[in-house]
Amino acid sequence: MKYYIIAGEASGDLHGSNLMKALYREDPDADIRFWGGDLMQAAGGTLVKHYRELAFMGFAEVVANLRTIFDNIKLCKADIAKFRPDAIIFIDYPGFNMRIAKWAKPLGFKTYYYISPQIWAWKENRIKAIRRDVDKLFVILPFEKDFYEKKHHFPVKFVGHPLIDAIHDRKKTSYTDFIAQNKLDDTPIIAILPGSRKQEITKMLSVMLSVTDDFPDYQFVIAGAPSQDFSFYKPFLLHPNVKFVPNKTYDLLTHAHAALVTSGTATLETALFKVPEVVCYKGGWISYQIAKRIITLKYISLVNLIMDKEVVTELIQDEFNRKNLKTELGKILEPMHRKALLEQYDALEEKLGGEGASSKTAKLIVNYLRE
């Protein structure tokens, strides 16, 4: 059968690649075209567009790039129409994917959504479009099942979180090899995860690195995103205690003692690696002013949202400054605080269910198509 998969950012590329591997196991003759990244390309199939050409962060940035966005939508529709897939699989990225679903469903294409749009955070009225345009929805957060089925009477499949699979299946590098390969010191590591898009990295890194002199017994290691070249990070590497590791975030988290993390999927990844973290976020002024008026969630990190309480500290916008960051990083380096935090991480993992999200989703998709 033929599958068309659309992922628009780094996390979607990761989960898309694991889903593709599972689809090939369930359907060895699968023919897959996709929008994604390097990981999906390594899994097989045909890459149509790389996500680095799609990533625009915030309301103002989206408006500034509307022409490019509409050109990409037009290209995607034309490519789907030519390929004629048995199923279109959308992975998160709702601003783009919901437009394609609206177009595709009336034309008879099967529309499957893996990793729900976060309408529980904002734009809850998108449930109308989901009912109309999505045949099957596969959700990965435990509270999403109740949100859709009890609140909105829309049946979904809870498949567990694919990060558990991604972390479990990774190739592990020993601490000795990791230090040697990346020319790091033999001192405890504080991982710096500033995001994957240029706009957010620029806003986040200067503040994250402002505390390096306050923790001289640690080395600060920036996780380079696969979507950015080394030249972009080079101006941030002037401090002797700041190092850089490209495209090895999971290896970095495996060996990190603590982390400073930009809000997003990385906050959950860090928790699943059992690394104490401080969650950070600073957006453009216009984008932030709009967001805080329409998003009513108590928390911005997935860790706190899933646990429904403050497990990790969140430093948002004006609170994200050198003084607060120094204080909160100091706390998570204290043994008693770390012990309590790691216990909460264990409870978090239990809530997310077991392994097998990618396999469960692939099996469901193939079975639906064979019915």
DONU-904667 format. One record per residue (C-alpha): z, x, y; residue in three letters. Coordinates in nm, 2 decimals. Each point is the difference from the previous one (the first is absolute). Layout:
<nodes>
{node {Z,X,Y},'ala'},
...
</nodes>
This chain:
<nodes>
{node {0.00,0.00,0.00},'met'},
{node {-0.05,0.10,0.36},'lys'},
{node {0.30,0.04,0.24},'tyr'},
{node {0.00,0.06,0.38},'tyr'},
{node {0.33,0.14,0.13},'ile'},
{node {0.09,0.03,0.37},'ile'},
{node {0.29,0.23,0.10},'ala'},
{node {0.03,0.10,0.36},'gly'},
{node {0.28,0.27,0.02},'glu'},
{node {0.17,0.28,-0.19},'ala'},
{node {0.25,-0.23,-0.19},'ser'},
{node {-0.29,-0.23,-0.11},'gly'},
{node {-0.19,0.30,-0.12},'asp'},
{node {0.29,0.10,-0.22},'leu'},
{node {0.05,-0.34,-0.15},'his'},
{node {-0.37,-0.07,-0.02},'gly'},
{node {-0.05,0.32,-0.20},'ser'},
{node {0.26,-0.10,-0.26},'asn'},
{node {-0.14,-0.36,-0.01},'leu'},
{node {-0.35,0.15,-0.07},'met'},
{node {0.13,0.21,-0.28},'lys'},
{node {0.17,-0.31,-0.15},'ala'},
{node {-0.32,-0.20,0.04},'leu'},
{node {-0.20,0.27,-0.18},'tyr'},
{node {0.25,-0.02,-0.29},'arg'},
{node {-0.03,-0.38,-0.02},'glu'},
{node {-0.37,-0.01,0.06},'asp'},
{node {-0.17,0.33,-0.10},'pro'},
{node {-0.34,-0.12,0.13},'asp'},
{node {0.14,-0.08,0.35},'ala'},
{node {-0.23,0.07,0.29},'asp'},
{node {0.20,0.06,0.31},'ile'},
{node {-0.09,0.04,0.37},'arg'},
{node {0.27,0.05,0.25},'phe'},
{node {0.13,0.07,0.35},'trp'},
{node {0.28,0.25,-0.03},'gly'},
{node {0.07,0.37,-0.01},'gly'},
{node {0.01,0.32,-0.21},'asp'},
{node {0.23,-0.13,-0.27},'leu'},
{node {-0.22,-0.30,-0.07},'met'},
{node {-0.30,0.22,0.00},'gln'},
{node {0.16,0.22,-0.26},'ala'},
{node {0.06,-0.30,-0.22},'ala'},
{node {-0.37,-0.08,-0.02},'gly'},
{node {-0.23,-0.26,0.15},'gly'},
{node {-0.20,0.02,0.32},'thr'},
{node {0.15,0.06,0.34},'leu'},
{node {-0.16,-0.21,0.28},'val'},
{node {0.23,0.09,0.29},'lys'},
{node {0.30,0.23,0.04},'his'},
{node {0.31,-0.14,0.14},'tyr'},
{node {0.03,0.27,0.26},'arg'},
{node {-0.29,-0.17,0.18},'glu'},
{node {0.19,-0.33,0.00},'leu'},
{node {0.36,0.08,0.11},'ala'},
{node {0.09,-0.13,0.34},'phe'},
{node {0.37,-0.04,0.08},'met'},
{node {0.15,-0.26,0.23},'gly'},
{node {-0.14,-0.29,0.21},'phe'},
{node {-0.13,0.20,0.28},'ala'},
{node {-0.18,0.25,-0.23},'glu'},
{node {-0.16,-0.28,-0.19},'val'},
{node {-0.14,-0.16,0.31},'val'},
{node {-0.14,0.34,0.11},'ala'},
{node {-0.19,0.03,-0.33},'asn'},
{node {-0.12,-0.36,-0.04},'leu'},
{node {-0.37,0.10,-0.01},'arg'},
{node {0.06,0.24,-0.29},'thr'},
{node {0.21,-0.25,-0.19},'ile'},
{node {-0.26,-0.27,0.03},'phe'},
{node {-0.27,0.24,-0.11},'asp'},
{node {0.21,0.09,-0.31},'asn'},
{node {0.05,-0.37,-0.08},'ile'},
{node {-0.38,-0.05,0.02},'lys'},
{node {-0.07,0.30,-0.22},'leu'},
{node {0.26,-0.12,-0.26},'cys'},
{node {-0.15,-0.35,-0.02},'lys'},
{node {-0.35,0.14,-0.05},'ala'},
{node {0.12,0.24,-0.27},'asp'},
{node {0.18,-0.27,-0.19},'ile'},
{node {-0.30,-0.24,0.02},'ala'},
{node {-0.22,0.28,-0.14},'lys'},
{node {0.24,0.10,-0.28},'phe'},
{node {0.09,-0.35,-0.11},'arg'},
{node {0.34,0.08,-0.16},'pro'},
{node {0.18,-0.22,-0.25},'asp'},
{node {0.32,0.04,0.21},'ala'},
{node {0.10,0.13,0.34},'ile'},
{node {0.34,0.17,0.00},'ile'},
{node {0.18,0.03,0.33},'phe'},
{node {0.28,0.25,0.04},'ile'},
{node {0.22,-0.07,0.30},'asp'},
{node {-0.19,0.07,0.33},'tyr'},
{node {0.00,-0.37,0.10},'pro'},
{node {-0.17,0.02,0.34},'gly'},
{node {-0.32,0.11,-0.17},'phe'},
{node {0.04,-0.14,-0.35},'asn'},
{node {0.08,-0.36,0.10},'met'},
{node {-0.32,-0.01,0.20},'arg'},
{node {-0.20,0.11,-0.30},'ile'},
{node {0.19,-0.25,-0.22},'ala'},
{node {-0.09,-0.28,0.23},'lys'},
{node {-0.36,0.09,-0.02},'trp'},
{node {-0.01,0.07,-0.37},'ala'},
{node {0.18,-0.30,-0.15},'lys'},
{node {-0.25,-0.27,0.10},'pro'},
{node {-0.28,0.22,-0.14},'leu'},
{node {0.16,-0.03,-0.34},'gly'},
{node {0.15,0.35,-0.03},'phe'},
{node {0.34,0.02,-0.18},'lys'},
{node {0.26,0.12,0.25},'thr'},
{node {0.31,0.18,-0.13},'tyr'},
{node {0.26,0.14,0.23},'tyr'},
{node {0.22,0.29,-0.12},'tyr'},
{node {0.29,0.09,0.23},'ile'},
{node {0.05,-0.30,0.22},'ser'},
{node {-0.06,-0.01,0.37},'pro'},
{node {0.35,0.02,0.16},'gln'},
{node {-0.01,-0.35,0.14},'ile'},
{node {0.38,-0.02,-0.06},'trp'},
{node {0.02,0.25,0.29},'ala'},
{node {-0.24,-0.16,0.24},'trp'},
{node {-0.30,-0.23,0.01},'lys'},
{node {0.16,-0.23,-0.25},'glu'},
{node {-0.27,-0.26,0.08},'asn'},
{node {-0.24,0.22,-0.20},'arg'},
{node {0.12,-0.19,-0.30},'ile'},
{node {-0.26,-0.26,0.08},'lys'},
{node {-0.28,0.27,-0.03},'ala'},
{node {0.15,0.14,-0.31},'ile'},
{node {0.01,-0.35,-0.17},'arg'},
{node {-0.36,-0.05,0.11},'arg'},
{node {-0.15,0.34,-0.07},'asp'},
{node {0.20,0.17,-0.28},'val'},
{node {-0.04,-0.10,-0.36},'asp'},
{node {0.29,0.21,-0.13},'lys'},
{node {0.28,0.19,0.18},'leu'},
{node {0.19,0.29,-0.17},'phe'},
{node {0.33,0.08,0.19},'val'},
{node {0.20,0.32,-0.04},'ile'},
{node {0.33,-0.08,0.18},'leu'},
{node {0.26,-0.22,-0.17},'pro'},
{node {0.07,-0.23,0.31},'phe'},
{node {-0.37,-0.07,0.04},'glu'},
{node {-0.01,-0.23,-0.31},'lys'},
{node {0.26,-0.23,0.15},'asp'},
{node {-0.17,0.02,0.34},'phe'},
{node {-0.33,-0.12,-0.13},'tyr'},
{node {0.11,-0.23,-0.28},'glu'},
{node {0.31,-0.17,0.14},'lys'},
{node {-0.08,0.00,0.37},'lys'},
{node {-0.37,-0.04,-0.01},'his'},
{node {-0.07,-0.15,-0.35},'his'},
{node {-0.27,0.26,-0.07},'phe'},
{node {0.02,0.15,-0.36},'pro'},
{node {-0.01,0.38,-0.02},'val'},
{node {0.06,0.27,-0.26},'lys'},
{node {0.28,0.25,0.05},'phe'},
{node {-0.12,0.31,-0.17},'val'},
{node {0.27,0.25,0.11},'gly'},
{node {-0.05,0.29,0.25},'his'},
{node {-0.29,0.25,-0.07},'pro'},
{node {0.20,0.28,0.16},'leu'},
{node {0.22,0.02,-0.30},'ile'},
{node {-0.31,0.07,-0.22},'asp'},
{node {-0.14,0.25,0.25},'ala'},
{node {0.32,0.19,0.02},'ile'},
{node {0.06,-0.01,-0.38},'his'},
{node {-0.35,0.11,-0.08},'asp'},
{node {-0.03,0.29,0.25},'arg'},
{node {-0.05,0.36,-0.12},'lys'},
{node {0.32,0.18,0.08},'lys'},
{node {0.02,0.34,0.16},'thr'},
{node {0.31,0.21,-0.05},'ser'},
{node {0.21,0.10,0.30},'tyr'},
{node {-0.09,0.37,-0.05},'thr'},
{node {-0.37,-0.07,-0.02},'asp'},
{node {0.01,-0.24,0.30},'phe'},
{node {0.18,0.25,0.22},'ile'},
{node {-0.24,0.28,-0.10},'ala'},
{node {-0.32,-0.19,0.02},'gln'},
{node {0.08,-0.13,0.35},'asn'},
{node {0.16,0.32,0.14},'lys'},
{node {0.33,-0.17,0.07},'leu'},
{node {0.35,0.15,0.03},'asp'},
{node {0.26,-0.04,-0.27},'asp'},
{node {0.21,-0.22,0.23},'thr'},
{node {0.07,-0.38,-0.03},'pro'},
{node {-0.30,-0.21,0.12},'ile'},
{node {0.00,-0.28,0.25},'ile'},
{node {-0.33,-0.18,-0.05},'ala'},
{node {-0.18,-0.13,0.31},'ile'},
{node {-0.23,-0.30,-0.07},'leu'},
{node {-0.16,-0.09,0.33},'pro'},
{node {-0.26,-0.25,-0.13},'gly'},
{node {-0.37,0.03,-0.07},'ser'},
{node {-0.17,-0.11,0.32},'arg'},
{node {-0.05,0.22,0.30},'lys'},
{node {0.16,-0.24,0.24},'gln'},
{node {0.32,-0.03,-0.19},'glu'},
{node {0.02,0.37,-0.09},'ile'},
{node {-0.03,0.10,0.36},'thr'},
{node {0.27,-0.24,0.11},'lys'},
{node {0.24,0.09,-0.28},'met'},
{node {-0.02,0.37,-0.07},'leu'},
{node {0.13,0.15,0.33},'ser'},
{node {0.32,-0.21,-0.02},'val'},
{node {0.05,0.07,-0.38},'met'},
{node {-0.03,0.37,0.06},'leu'},
{node {0.22,0.00,0.31},'ser'},
{node {0.31,0.04,-0.23},'val'},
{node {-0.11,0.31,-0.19},'thr'},
{node {0.23,0.24,0.20},'asp'},
{node {0.30,-0.23,-0.09},'asp'},
{node {-0.04,0.06,-0.37},'phe'},
{node {-0.08,0.37,-0.04},'pro'},
{node {0.11,0.01,-0.37},'asp'},
{node {-0.30,-0.23,-0.09},'tyr'},
{node {-0.37,0.03,0.02},'gln'},
{node {-0.20,-0.29,0.14},'phe'},
{node {-0.32,-0.07,-0.20},'val'},
{node {-0.27,-0.23,0.13},'ile'},
{node {-0.19,-0.21,-0.25},'ala'},
{node {-0.36,0.03,0.10},'gly'},
{node {-0.20,-0.32,-0.05},'ala'},
{node {-0.33,0.02,-0.20},'pro'},
{node {-0.18,-0.17,0.28},'ser'},
{node {0.08,0.27,0.26},'gln'},
{node {-0.12,0.36,0.02},'asp'},
{node {0.24,0.30,0.04},'phe'},
{node {-0.13,0.07,0.35},'ser'},
{node {0.16,-0.33,0.11},'phe'},
{node {0.34,0.11,-0.11},'tyr'},
{node {-0.02,0.36,0.11},'lys'},
{node {0.15,-0.05,0.35},'pro'},
{node {0.31,-0.14,-0.16},'phe'},
{node {0.06,0.31,-0.21},'leu'},
{node {0.12,0.24,0.27},'leu'},
{node {0.37,0.00,-0.10},'his'},
{node {0.08,0.26,-0.27},'pro'},
{node {0.21,-0.26,-0.19},'asn'},
{node {-0.28,-0.25,-0.03},'val'},
{node {-0.24,0.02,-0.29},'lys'},
{node {-0.30,-0.21,-0.12},'phe'},
{node {-0.11,-0.13,-0.34},'val'},
{node {-0.33,-0.19,-0.01},'pro'},
{node {-0.07,-0.28,-0.25},'asn'},
{node {0.31,0.05,-0.21},'lys'},
{node {0.25,-0.26,0.12},'thr'},
{node {0.13,-0.08,-0.34},'tyr'},
{node {0.06,0.36,-0.08},'asp'},
{node {0.18,0.04,0.33},'leu'},
{node {0.22,-0.30,-0.06},'leu'},
{node {0.08,0.12,-0.35},'thr'},
{node {0.16,0.31,0.15},'his'},
{node {0.13,-0.13,0.33},'ala'},
{node {0.37,-0.02,0.09},'his'},
{node {-0.05,-0.26,0.28},'ala'},
{node {-0.29,-0.15,0.19},'ala'},
{node {-0.11,-0.14,0.34},'leu'},
{node {-0.25,-0.28,-0.07},'val'},
{node {-0.23,-0.21,0.21},'thr'},
{node {0.04,-0.37,-0.08},'ser'},
{node {-0.24,-0.12,-0.27},'gly'},
{node {-0.05,0.04,-0.37},'thr'},
{node {0.13,0.35,0.02},'ala'},
{node {0.35,-0.13,0.06},'thr'},
{node {0.00,-0.16,-0.34},'leu'},
{node {-0.16,0.30,-0.17},'glu'},
{node {0.27,0.22,0.14},'thr'},
{node {0.27,-0.23,-0.13},'ala'},
{node {-0.16,-0.01,-0.35},'leu'},
{node {0.00,0.38,0.00},'phe'},
{node {0.38,-0.03,0.08},'lys'},
{node {-0.03,0.20,0.32},'val'},
{node {0.25,-0.11,0.28},'pro'},
{node {-0.21,-0.09,0.31},'glu'},
{node {0.00,-0.11,0.36},'val'},
{node {-0.27,-0.25,0.08},'val'},
{node {-0.18,0.05,0.33},'cys'},
{node {-0.25,-0.20,0.20},'tyr'},
{node {-0.15,0.02,0.35},'lys'},
{node {-0.32,-0.19,0.09},'gly'},
{node {-0.21,-0.02,0.31},'gly'},
{node {0.18,-0.19,0.28},'trp'},
{node {-0.24,-0.30,0.00},'ile'},
{node {-0.02,-0.02,-0.37},'ser'},
{node {0.38,0.01,-0.03},'tyr'},
{node {0.06,-0.26,0.26},'gln'},
{node {-0.24,-0.24,-0.18},'ile'},
{node {0.15,0.08,-0.34},'ala'},
{node {0.36,-0.06,0.09},'lys'},
{node {-0.08,-0.34,0.13},'arg'},
{node {-0.18,-0.12,-0.31},'ile'},
{node {0.18,0.18,-0.29},'ile'},
{node {0.33,-0.16,-0.08},'thr'},
{node {0.11,0.22,-0.29},'leu'},
{node {0.35,0.16,0.01},'lys'},
{node {-0.13,0.33,-0.12},'tyr'},
{node {-0.33,0.21,0.01},'ile'},
{node {0.05,0.21,-0.32},'ser'},
{node {-0.09,-0.13,-0.34},'leu'},
{node {0.33,0.14,-0.14},'val'},
{node {0.21,-0.22,0.23},'asn'},
{node {-0.23,-0.30,-0.04},'leu'},
{node {0.02,0.00,-0.38},'ile'},
{node {0.38,0.06,0.00},'met'},
{node {0.05,-0.25,0.28},'asp'},
{node {0.25,0.23,0.17},'lys'},
{node {0.00,0.33,0.19},'glu'},
{node {-0.02,0.26,-0.27},'val'},
{node {-0.18,0.26,0.21},'val'},
{node {0.03,0.05,0.37},'thr'},
{node {-0.29,-0.11,0.21},'glu'},
{node {-0.07,0.17,0.34},'leu'},
{node {-0.25,-0.22,0.18},'ile'},
{node {-0.19,0.07,0.33},'gln'},
{node {0.26,0.11,0.27},'asp'},
{node {0.26,0.06,-0.27},'glu'},
{node {-0.23,0.25,-0.16},'phe'},
{node {0.11,0.30,0.21},'asn'},
{node {0.14,0.35,-0.06},'arg'},
{node {0.37,-0.09,0.04},'lys'},
{node {-0.01,-0.29,-0.25},'asn'},
{node {-0.22,0.19,-0.24},'leu'},
{node {0.24,0.29,-0.01},'lys'},
{node {0.30,-0.23,-0.06},'thr'},
{node {-0.17,-0.20,-0.28},'glu'},
{node {-0.15,0.30,-0.17},'leu'},
{node {0.35,0.17,0.00},'gly'},
{node {0.14,-0.31,-0.17},'lys'},
{node {-0.24,0.00,-0.29},'ile'},
{node {0.07,0.37,-0.07},'leu'},
{node {0.37,-0.08,-0.05},'glu'},
{node {0.09,-0.02,-0.38},'pro'},
{node {0.19,-0.33,0.02},'met'},
{node {-0.27,-0.18,0.20},'his'},
{node {-0.27,0.13,-0.23},'arg'},
{node {0.19,-0.12,-0.31},'lys'},
{node {0.03,-0.35,0.13},'ala'},
{node {-0.37,-0.01,0.11},'leu'},
{node {-0.12,0.12,-0.34},'leu'},
{node {0.19,-0.28,-0.17},'glu'},
{node {-0.18,-0.25,0.22},'gln'},
{node {-0.33,0.16,-0.09},'tyr'},
{node {0.08,-0.06,-0.37},'asp'},
{node {0.06,-0.37,0.08},'ala'},
{node {-0.32,-0.02,0.19},'leu'},
{node {-0.20,0.13,-0.30},'glu'},
{node {0.15,-0.26,-0.22},'glu'},
{node {-0.11,-0.27,0.24},'lys'},
{node {-0.36,0.12,-0.01},'leu'},
{node {-0.03,-0.06,-0.37},'gly'},
{node {-0.14,0.25,-0.26},'gly'},
{node {-0.31,0.20,-0.04},'glu'},
{node {-0.35,-0.14,-0.07},'gly'},
{node {-0.11,-0.18,0.33},'ala'},
{node {-0.35,0.15,-0.02},'ser'},
{node {-0.05,-0.08,-0.36},'ser'},
{node {0.14,-0.36,0.03},'lys'},
{node {-0.23,-0.07,0.30},'thr'},
{node {-0.31,0.14,-0.17},'ala'},
{node {0.07,-0.19,-0.32},'lys'},
{node {0.05,-0.33,0.20},'leu'},
{node {-0.33,0.06,0.19},'ile'},
{node {-0.21,0.07,-0.30},'val'},
{node {0.15,-0.29,-0.19},'asn'},
{node {-0.07,-0.24,0.29},'tyr'},
{node {-0.36,0.11,0.01},'leu'},
{node {-0.04,-0.05,-0.37},'arg'},
{node {0.14,-0.35,0.00},'glu'},
</nodes>
